[in-house]
Every structure is written in C-alpha cells, then in structure tokens.
C-alpha cells in the first residue's frame, strides 16, 4: 500500500489516510502500545489539515485500533483476546487453548454470612453462609480478569480445603460435591472499575471494563454458584454465537 496521498484520486484524502494508518497497524509496522505520531506530525507528513487528521484518528479510536491517553498522546490499542462466556468453556481453558500462558492468583478465600444480593441469587435464607473466593487471572503476566465466586457452604462443606488455583472451581464442585453446571443465567454490562478492582487489574479507577454475572445451577435447577467476573475492556472481548 502506498504511503503517498493521491490527490487526483476519486478516493477522498481522509479515506486514503485512514487506509494508510490502519495498514501500519494491521501490517505490524506500528505495534500494540506504541505511541504514534501526533496530529501535528501527521499534518506535516501528509499535508492535511489538523481537523482532517483528527477526524481520521477519532474514527480509528472508535474502531478500536487506537486509543488516546490524556496528556500523553495516541497509542496503538493492545490486541484484544476473543473469548466466549465461561458458561460454555472456562476462561483459563480457552486462553491456554489459544496458546497463552496463564496464571491464577488467590486474593482471598473466606466463609461468611451471605449478603442480601447473594441470598437472592442463590435462594438462601438469612444467616446462611457462603464461601467467597476472589481470584485474579493473568495472561502473559498481565492481569486480565477478576473473579469473585459465592458458593453455599452447606452444598460444599470444607471447600476451603481444596486447591482452586491450579484446578478450575467448576471441576472441583462437580467432582467433589456432585454439582455439575447444567443451567446458567447470565447478565453482561459495561462498567467503570472501582479503586479496588483497578488495583487488582493494574488499571486506573474509572477505566472501562466488562462485568459478567453468572448464576450456575444443577440439573434440578438448584443454584450453587453466583459469580461476578470483571474483564479488562482493553484486553478482552466476549463473543456470543446463536443458532436461530
């Protein structure tokens, strides 16, 4: 692809610039997290107005190819990992199947009285206790998701004696407690991370993220796990396929 604007072409100059810049990204000339030339520099390089250059950069930002960092400049957006909902296949299993190196860090593992929200999701009575497990999943050494799981203590006694770091929690629940996942209710929403979430995920407070709520139930539709997973919005996208 030529890097010279063809001013006699029927293709508008801003479209040509967009093709040139996107080609630098998709072709690997500009790498993820690399700072690109400023608007003024691009203006001088291509002889276009600053307004035209800004419009092209804004489109590439909206398309997810670039990101703006206030006070620093414009950078090539990190490559996003595509994954399906963990209800279909565990996130760690998916990432490792794609060739990524993953690690899991246990933040906390507590037994406590269920909150009203958790009681409602798991159909528990006031005073019922749950295990609350908080873990951080990392890819290539970079935090990518924060998992918080609530398990009724009555359904999984001594769960805290099990290794839920090297082994997937769903496997432990099915093999050790006869709790196979057969029904799942999901809610997905866009959120801004809290200060604590930002600390765990190496983000800034208020950065965009995806929040997935899952209620897992067995064949008798008895709920046995309520989880919330915060995914870094700049590193992962969730995909959904439907047969209609």
RADATA-V483027 format. One record per residue. N is the residue number from 1. RES is the residue in one small letter. PHI is phi in whole degrees, -180 to 180 (* if undefined). PSI is psi in degrees with one decimal (NA if undefined). BURIAL is 1 if it has 24 or more other ideal C-beta (glycine too) atoms within 12 Angstrom, else 0. Layout:
BEGIN
n:N res:RES phi:PHI psi:PSI burial:BURIAL
n:N res:RES phi:PHI psi:PSI burial:BURIAL
END
This chain:
BEGIN
n:1 res:x phi:* psi:131.0 burial:0
n:2 res:x phi:-69 psi:148.7 burial:0
n:3 res:x phi:-105 psi:11.2 burial:0
n:4 res:x phi:-106 psi:130.8 burial:0
n:5 res:x phi:-72 psi:132.1 burial:1
n:6 res:x phi:-95 psi:97.9 burial:0
n:7 res:x phi:-73 psi:-16.1 burial:0
n:8 res:x phi:-94 psi:0.9 burial:0
n:9 res:x phi:-76 psi:153.8 burial:0
n:10 res:x phi:-74 psi:-14.4 burial:0
n:11 res:x phi:-78 psi:124.2 burial:0
n:12 res:x phi:-55 psi:148.3 burial:0
n:13 res:x phi:-61 psi:-37.2 burial:1
n:14 res:x phi:-67 psi:-32.8 burial:1
n:15 res:x phi:-68 psi:-40.8 burial:0
n:16 res:x phi:-63 psi:-42.3 burial:1
n:17 res:x phi:-64 psi:-41.4 burial:1
n:18 res:x phi:-60 psi:-41.7 burial:1
n:19 res:x phi:-65 psi:-39.3 burial:1
n:20 res:x phi:-65 psi:-48.8 burial:1
n:21 res:x phi:-68 psi:-42.8 burial:1
n:22 res:x phi:-65 psi:-33.0 burial:1
n:23 res:x phi:-66 psi:-35.4 burial:0
n:24 res:x phi:-65 psi:-32.6 burial:1
n:25 res:x phi:-78 psi:-53.2 burial:1
n:26 res:x phi:-69 psi:-25.8 burial:0
n:27 res:x phi:-85 psi:-5.4 burial:0
n:28 res:x phi:88 psi:2.4 burial:0
n:29 res:x phi:-69 psi:-39.7 burial:0
n:30 res:x phi:-104 psi:124.4 burial:1
n:31 res:x phi:-96 psi:157.5 burial:0
n:32 res:x phi:-53 psi:137.5 burial:1
n:33 res:x phi:73 psi:5.2 burial:0
n:34 res:x phi:-83 psi:136.8 burial:0
n:35 res:x phi:-77 psi:133.3 burial:0
n:36 res:x phi:-98 psi:168.5 burial:1
n:37 res:x phi:-58 psi:150.9 burial:1
n:38 res:x phi:-72 psi:171.4 burial:0
n:39 res:x phi:-59 psi:-42.7 burial:1
n:40 res:x phi:-64 psi:-40.6 burial:0
n:41 res:x phi:-65 psi:-43.8 burial:0
n:42 res:x phi:-66 psi:-35.5 burial:1
n:43 res:x phi:-60 psi:-45.7 burial:0
n:44 res:x phi:-69 psi:-38.7 burial:0
n:45 res:x phi:-65 psi:-38.7 burial:0
n:46 res:x phi:-114 psi:-1.8 burial:1
n:47 res:x phi:66 psi:36.1 burial:0
n:48 res:x phi:-114 psi:162.2 burial:1
n:49 res:x phi:-70 psi:155.4 burial:0
n:50 res:x phi:-63 psi:-34.1 burial:0
n:51 res:x phi:-65 psi:-40.0 burial:0
n:52 res:x phi:-66 psi:-45.6 burial:1
n:53 res:x phi:-62 psi:-43.2 burial:1
n:54 res:x phi:-62 psi:-39.6 burial:0
n:55 res:x phi:-63 psi:-40.8 burial:0
n:56 res:x phi:-65 psi:-44.8 burial:1
n:57 res:x phi:-63 psi:-39.7 burial:1
n:58 res:x phi:-62 psi:-40.8 burial:0
n:59 res:x phi:-64 psi:-42.1 burial:0
n:60 res:x phi:-68 psi:-31.3 burial:1
n:61 res:x phi:-66 psi:-45.9 burial:1
n:62 res:x phi:-64 psi:-29.2 burial:0
n:63 res:x phi:-80 psi:-5.4 burial:0
n:64 res:x phi:86 psi:8.0 burial:0
n:65 res:x phi:-87 psi:-30.0 burial:1
n:66 res:x phi:-126 psi:161.4 burial:1
n:67 res:x phi:-141 psi:145.0 burial:1
n:68 res:x phi:-99 psi:134.6 burial:0
n:69 res:x phi:-114 psi:110.7 burial:0
n:70 res:x phi:-53 psi:131.0 burial:0
n:71 res:x phi:81 psi:-4.9 burial:0
n:72 res:x phi:-122 psi:-38.9 burial:0
n:73 res:x phi:136 psi:-161.8 burial:0
n:74 res:x phi:-113 psi:134.4 burial:1
n:75 res:x phi:-126 psi:155.8 burial:1
n:76 res:x phi:-69 psi:129.2 burial:1
n:77 res:x phi:-67 psi:142.3 burial:1
n:78 res:x phi:-60 psi:149.0 burial:1
n:79 res:x phi:-68 psi:127.9 burial:0
n:80 res:x phi:-86 psi:142.6 burial:0
n:81 res:x phi:-91 psi:130.7 burial:1
n:82 res:x phi:-94 psi:129.6 burial:0
n:83 res:x phi:-140 psi:155.7 burial:1
n:84 res:x phi:-94 psi:169.7 burial:1
n:85 res:x phi:-57 psi:140.5 burial:1
n:86 res:x phi:-62 psi:-11.9 burial:1
n:87 res:x phi:-66 psi:-26.8 burial:1
n:88 res:x phi:-94 psi:-35.7 burial:0
n:89 res:x phi:-161 psi:133.5 burial:0
n:90 res:x phi:-54 psi:141.8 burial:1
n:91 res:x phi:-59 psi:-45.3 burial:1
n:92 res:x phi:-62 psi:-42.1 burial:1
n:93 res:x phi:-61 psi:-42.4 burial:0
n:94 res:x phi:-63 psi:-46.2 burial:1
n:95 res:x phi:-64 psi:-42.6 burial:1
n:96 res:x phi:-68 psi:-33.1 burial:0
n:97 res:x phi:-66 psi:-26.9 burial:0
n:98 res:x phi:-84 psi:-2.5 burial:0
n:99 res:x phi:95 psi:7.6 burial:0
n:100 res:x phi:-85 psi:146.2 burial:1
n:101 res:x phi:-87 psi:123.9 burial:0
n:102 res:x phi:-119 psi:151.4 burial:1
n:103 res:x phi:-137 psi:153.9 burial:0
n:104 res:x phi:-125 psi:131.4 burial:1
n:105 res:x phi:-116 psi:127.3 burial:1
n:106 res:x phi:-82 psi:118.3 burial:1
n:107 res:x phi:-85 psi:-45.8 burial:1
n:108 res:x phi:-161 psi:155.8 burial:0
n:109 res:x phi:-146 psi:99.9 burial:1
n:110 res:x phi:-126 psi:159.5 burial:0
n:111 res:x phi:-118 psi:125.2 burial:0
n:112 res:x phi:-154 psi:166.4 burial:0
n:113 res:x phi:-68 psi:136.9 burial:0
n:114 res:x phi:-68 psi:138.9 burial:1
n:115 res:x phi:-73 psi:170.5 burial:0
n:116 res:x phi:-62 psi:-37.8 burial:0
n:117 res:x phi:-64 psi:-45.2 burial:0
n:118 res:x phi:-67 psi:-39.2 burial:1
n:119 res:x phi:-60 psi:-40.8 burial:0
n:120 res:x phi:-65 psi:-41.7 burial:0
n:121 res:x phi:-69 psi:-36.1 burial:1
n:122 res:x phi:-105 psi:6.8 burial:1
n:123 res:x phi:56 psi:50.4 burial:0
n:124 res:x phi:-104 psi:162.0 burial:1
n:125 res:x phi:-94 psi:159.7 burial:0
n:126 res:x phi:-58 psi:131.6 burial:0
n:127 res:x phi:96 psi:-15.6 burial:0
n:128 res:x phi:-64 psi:143.8 burial:1
n:129 res:x phi:-104 psi:152.5 burial:1
n:130 res:x phi:-133 psi:153.7 burial:1
n:131 res:x phi:-86 psi:132.8 burial:1
n:132 res:x phi:-115 psi:114.2 burial:1
n:133 res:x phi:-114 psi:124.7 burial:1
n:134 res:x phi:-118 psi:124.7 burial:1
n:135 res:x phi:-136 psi:153.2 burial:1
n:136 res:x phi:-116 psi:127.2 burial:1
n:137 res:x phi:-100 psi:132.5 burial:1
n:138 res:x phi:-121 psi:149.2 burial:1
n:139 res:x phi:-123 psi:125.6 burial:1
n:140 res:x phi:53 psi:35.5 burial:0
n:141 res:x phi:83 psi:1.3 burial:0
n:142 res:x phi:-112 psi:125.1 burial:1
n:143 res:x phi:-57 psi:136.5 burial:1
n:144 res:x phi:-128 psi:-24.3 burial:1
n:145 res:x phi:-154 psi:148.6 burial:1
n:146 res:x phi:-118 psi:118.7 burial:1
n:147 res:x phi:-109 psi:130.3 burial:1
n:148 res:x phi:-127 psi:115.4 burial:1
n:149 res:x phi:-116 psi:141.0 burial:1
n:150 res:x phi:-121 psi:122.8 burial:1
n:151 res:x phi:-124 psi:126.6 burial:1
n:152 res:x phi:-58 psi:126.5 burial:1
n:153 res:x phi:-63 psi:-31.2 burial:1
n:154 res:x phi:-67 psi:-27.7 burial:0
n:155 res:x phi:-89 psi:-19.8 burial:1
n:156 res:x phi:-138 psi:65.0 burial:1
n:157 res:x phi:-60 psi:142.2 burial:0
n:158 res:x phi:62 psi:26.8 burial:0
n:159 res:x phi:-59 psi:-31.1 burial:1
n:160 res:x phi:-68 psi:-6.5 burial:0
n:161 res:x phi:-87 psi:-6.6 burial:0
n:162 res:x phi:-96 psi:154.6 burial:1
n:163 res:x phi:-88 psi:106.9 burial:0
n:164 res:x phi:-106 psi:16.8 burial:1
n:165 res:x phi:-100 psi:-53.7 burial:0
n:166 res:x phi:-82 psi:-18.8 burial:0
n:167 res:x phi:-118 psi:143.2 burial:0
n:168 res:x phi:-68 psi:140.0 burial:1
n:169 res:x phi:-59 psi:-39.7 burial:1
n:170 res:x phi:-63 psi:-33.2 burial:1
n:171 res:x phi:-70 psi:-42.3 burial:0
n:172 res:x phi:-61 psi:-45.2 burial:1
n:173 res:x phi:-65 psi:-37.9 burial:1
n:174 res:x phi:-76 psi:-46.2 burial:0
n:175 res:x phi:-74 psi:-40.3 burial:0
n:176 res:x phi:-94 psi:-22.9 burial:0
n:177 res:x phi:-129 psi:5.7 burial:1
n:178 res:x phi:61 psi:42.4 burial:0
n:179 res:x phi:-120 psi:77.0 burial:1
n:180 res:x phi:-78 psi:142.7 burial:0
n:181 res:x phi:-81 psi:112.7 burial:1
n:182 res:x phi:-120 psi:-24.7 burial:0
n:183 res:x phi:-133 psi:137.7 burial:0
n:184 res:x phi:-136 psi:132.1 burial:1
n:185 res:x phi:-113 psi:125.9 burial:0
n:186 res:x phi:-123 psi:148.8 burial:1
n:187 res:x phi:-136 psi:130.2 burial:0
n:188 res:x phi:-122 psi:133.6 burial:1
n:189 res:x phi:-148 psi:157.2 burial:0
n:190 res:x phi:-89 psi:135.5 burial:0
n:191 res:x phi:-138 psi:168.4 burial:1
n:192 res:x phi:-106 psi:130.6 burial:0
n:193 res:x phi:-69 psi:146.7 burial:1
n:194 res:x phi:-79 psi:174.7 burial:0
n:195 res:x phi:-62 psi:-42.7 burial:0
n:196 res:x phi:-68 psi:-42.9 burial:0
n:197 res:x phi:-63 psi:-40.9 burial:1
n:198 res:x phi:-61 psi:-40.2 burial:0
n:199 res:x phi:-63 psi:-43.9 burial:0
n:200 res:x phi:-70 psi:-31.4 burial:1
n:201 res:x phi:-104 psi:7.1 burial:1
n:202 res:x phi:58 psi:47.8 burial:0
n:203 res:x phi:-122 psi:-176.2 burial:1
n:204 res:x phi:-106 psi:144.8 burial:0
n:205 res:x phi:-56 psi:131.2 burial:0
n:206 res:x phi:93 psi:-7.1 burial:0
n:207 res:x phi:-64 psi:151.0 burial:1
n:208 res:x phi:-73 psi:145.5 burial:1
n:209 res:x phi:-152 psi:166.7 burial:1
n:210 res:x phi:-105 psi:134.3 burial:1
n:211 res:x phi:-117 psi:118.5 burial:1
n:212 res:x phi:-112 psi:121.6 burial:1
n:213 res:x phi:-102 psi:131.6 burial:1
n:214 res:x phi:-127 psi:136.7 burial:1
n:215 res:x phi:-118 psi:115.2 burial:1
n:216 res:x phi:-100 psi:137.0 burial:1
n:217 res:x phi:-133 psi:159.3 burial:1
n:218 res:x phi:-87 psi:-169.3 burial:0
n:219 res:x phi:-63 psi:-26.1 burial:0
n:220 res:x phi:-90 psi:11.6 burial:0
n:221 res:x phi:62 psi:30.0 burial:0
n:222 res:x phi:-89 psi:114.9 burial:0
n:223 res:x phi:-69 psi:135.0 burial:1
n:224 res:x phi:-132 psi:-3.6 burial:1
n:225 res:x phi:-151 psi:131.4 burial:1
n:226 res:x phi:-119 psi:121.9 burial:1
n:227 res:x phi:-130 psi:153.1 burial:1
n:228 res:x phi:-131 psi:129.6 burial:1
n:229 res:x phi:-123 psi:125.1 burial:1
n:230 res:x phi:-100 psi:117.0 burial:1
n:231 res:x phi:-103 psi:137.7 burial:1
n:232 res:x phi:-64 psi:120.5 burial:1
n:233 res:x phi:-68 psi:-19.8 burial:1
n:234 res:x phi:-91 psi:-4.9 burial:1
n:235 res:x phi:-122 psi:-18.1 burial:1
n:236 res:x phi:-145 psi:144.0 burial:1
n:237 res:x phi:-125 psi:144.7 burial:1
n:238 res:x phi:-99 psi:134.2 burial:1
n:239 res:x phi:-115 psi:148.5 burial:0
n:240 res:x phi:-133 psi:131.2 burial:0
n:241 res:x phi:-118 psi:138.2 burial:0
n:242 res:x phi:-131 psi:141.9 burial:0
n:243 res:x phi:-101 psi:117.8 burial:0
n:244 res:x phi:-109 psi:NA burial:0
END
